Amino acid sequence: MPVRLKGKVVVITGASSGFGEDAARLFAKEGARVVLSARREHRLQELANQLQSSGADVLVVPLDVNEPTSIDQMVSIVKEKYGRIDIL
């Protein structure tokens, strides 16, 4: 991935395992600001700690995509911290 991802705000749902976790690692490696979202907050925090130890800018926001209020809260938290969402 080219430098064009550096500083982009990337929200990854399902980031606690599988494809979501892999995507988070790749985006973080390329310098994106990574928002980790899923129901399993403890798994998100473990991943966040790993990524942050490598210098990544990471935000953990627990999320249940089946709950519209949970989605609204996540968007509000991300916009409050970063002012935007570039990739979801």
C-alpha positions as CSV (number, residue, x, y, z in Angstrom):
1,M,0.0,0.0,0.0
2,P,1.4,3.4,-1.0
3,V,2.0,6.3,1.4
4,R,-1.5,7.7,0.6
5,L,-2.9,5.8,3.6
6,K,-0.7,7.7,6.1
7,G,-2.9,9.6,8.5
8,K,-6.1,8.3,7.1
9,V,-8.8,7.4,9.7
10,V,-9.8,3.8,9.1
11,V,-12.6,2.2,11.0
12,I,-12.5,-1.6,11.1
13,T,-15.5,-3.5,12.3
14,G,-14.9,-7.1,13.4
15,A,-11.3,-6.1,14.3
16,S,-11.0,-8.6,17.1
17,S,-10.1,-11.6,14.9
18,G,-9.7,-12.9,11.4
19,F,-9.9,-10.6,8.4
20,G,-10.6,-7.6,10.5
21,E,-7.6,-8.1,12.7
22,D,-5.4,-8.7,9.6
23,A,-6.7,-5.6,8.0
24,A,-6.0,-3.6,11.1
25,R,-2.4,-4.7,11.2
26,L,-1.9,-3.8,7.5
27,F,-3.5,-0.4,7.8
28,A,-1.5,0.4,11.0
29,K,1.7,-0.7,9.2
30,E,1.0,1.8,6.4
31,G,0.5,4.7,8.9
32,A,-3.3,4.9,9.0
33,R,-5.1,5.9,12.2
34,V,-6.9,2.7,13.0
35,V,-10.2,2.5,14.9
36,L,-10.7,-1.1,16.2
37,S,-14.4,-2.0,16.6
38,A,-16.0,-5.3,17.6
39,R,-18.0,-6.7,20.6
40,R,-15.0,-8.4,22.3
41,E,-13.3,-5.4,23.9
42,H,-10.6,-7.4,25.6
43,R,-9.4,-8.8,22.2
44,L,-9.5,-5.3,20.7
45,Q,-7.4,-4.0,23.6
46,E,-4.9,-6.8,23.2
47,L,-4.5,-5.9,19.5
48,A,-4.4,-2.2,20.2
49,N,-1.5,-2.7,22.7
50,Q,0.4,-4.7,20.0
51,L,-0.1,-2.1,17.4
52,Q,0.7,0.9,19.7
53,S,3.9,-0.8,20.7
54,S,4.9,-0.5,17.1
55,G,4.0,3.2,17.0
56,A,0.5,3.0,15.5
57,D,-2.2,5.5,16.3
58,V,-5.1,3.2,17.5
59,L,-8.5,3.8,19.1
60,V,-10.6,1.1,20.6
61,V,-14.4,1.5,20.3
62,P,-16.5,-1.5,21.3
63,L,-19.3,-2.0,18.8
64,D,-22.3,-4.2,18.1
65,V,-23.3,-3.6,14.5
66,N,-26.7,-5.1,15.2
67,E,-27.5,-2.1,17.5
68,P,-28.0,1.2,15.7
69,T,-27.3,3.2,18.8
70,S,-23.9,1.4,19.1
71,I,-23.1,2.5,15.6
72,D,-24.1,6.1,16.2
73,Q,-21.9,6.2,19.4
74,M,-18.9,4.8,17.5
75,V,-19.2,7.4,14.8
76,S,-19.6,10.2,17.3
77,I,-16.5,9.0,19.2
78,V,-14.4,8.7,16.1
79,K,-15.5,12.1,14.8
80,E,-14.8,13.7,18.2
81,K,-11.2,12.3,18.3
82,Y,-10.2,12.6,14.6
83,G,-12.9,14.8,13.0
84,R,-13.6,12.4,10.2
85,I,-13.8,8.9,8.9
86,D,-11.9,8.2,5.7
87,I,-12.3,4.5,5.3
88,L,-14.9,2.2,6.8
